[in-house]
């Protein structure tokens, strides 16, 4: 049994309340992949960028317990070895791409003359 959903469009905050992460963990407790749209529709929340962003924040704040990716969200403890391997590979690829983008921007920024 899951508790009622947290406010998915909260005021800006830095630390995620553990009860919100627990709500998400409970919602994923059946072991299935769930897309953001499915999750939001099931708890009668608007399906928009803000609520999807909040789900991503909750997954990121789950201390590694919730995997998110192209298939949706799933508890890591319920993943098969193949699913986890795909997730880990996808996350590693994203990490490399973000690092490449940061380094490219760093080169551009420092290659121009700054007048500040």
N, C-alpha and C positions, 0 to 999 in steps of 0.2 A: 504494500500500500504506500503510495507516495503522498507527501504532504502537498499543500497548495503551492503553486509556483511563486517564486519571488517576483518582485517588481522587476520586469525585464528592461525597463527604461529608467534606471535610477539616476540620481544626481551623480556627478563625477566623484569618484572616490579612489583611493589608492589600494587599500587592502580589501580583498573579497571576503565577505562574511562566510564563515564555514557552513552555516545553515543553507546558504544558496548553493554552494558546491555539493553539499549532501543531498539537496533536492535533485540536482542533476545526476548524481551517482545513483540515487534511488530510481529515477526515471529510466536509467539505462540498465537497471538490474536484471532484466530478462535476458541479457546477453546478445541481443540483436543490434545490428547497425540501424541507426535512425538518422535521417536527414534533419537539418535545421527546420525545414518546412514542416515535416511530420511532427517534430517535437512541438513547435509553436502552435500548430493547428490542434494538437491533442490537448493542449492546456489553454486553448482559446485565447491566444495572444496574437497580436498583429504580426504578420510575416513581412518584415521590412529590414533594412540595413541595420537599424539600431538594435532590434531584438536579436538578429543573427550575430551582431558584434558582441552582444552580451553573452551569448552561448559560447562564442570563441574565448571570451575572457574567462568564463567559468571553467572551460576545458583547460585553458592554459594555467589557471590557478588551482588545478586539481592535484598538484604534486605528482604528475605522471600517471594518475589513475584513469584519465579519460583521453582516448586517442581521437583525434579529429582529422579528417581528410576528405578526399574526393567522394568516398562512400557515405560520409556522415560522421556520426559519433558512436563510439563503442567503448566499453570498459576494457582496459588493457588485460585484466585478468581473464576475460572471456575470449580473447583473441586466439586464433590458431597460430601455429608457427609461421605459416604462409602469410597470414594477415599481418602479423607483427613484422615480418621481414619486409613486406611491401610498405608498411607504415614507416619503418625505420629508414628504408631507402628513400622514400618520398621526402621525409623530414630532412635527411642529409642533403638531398638535392636542393631543397628550399634554402637550407643554411648556406650552401655553397653559392647559390644565386644571390642571396642577400649580401654576402661578403663581397662578391664580385661587384655588385652595384655600389656598395659603400666605397670600395677601393677606386672604382672608376670615378665616382663623384669627388673623392679626395684628390685624385690627380687633376681633375678639371679645376677644382677650387684653387689648388695651390699652383696651377700653371698660369693663372692670370695675375696681373698686377693689382694689388690691393691698395686703395687710396684711403683707407680708414685709419 
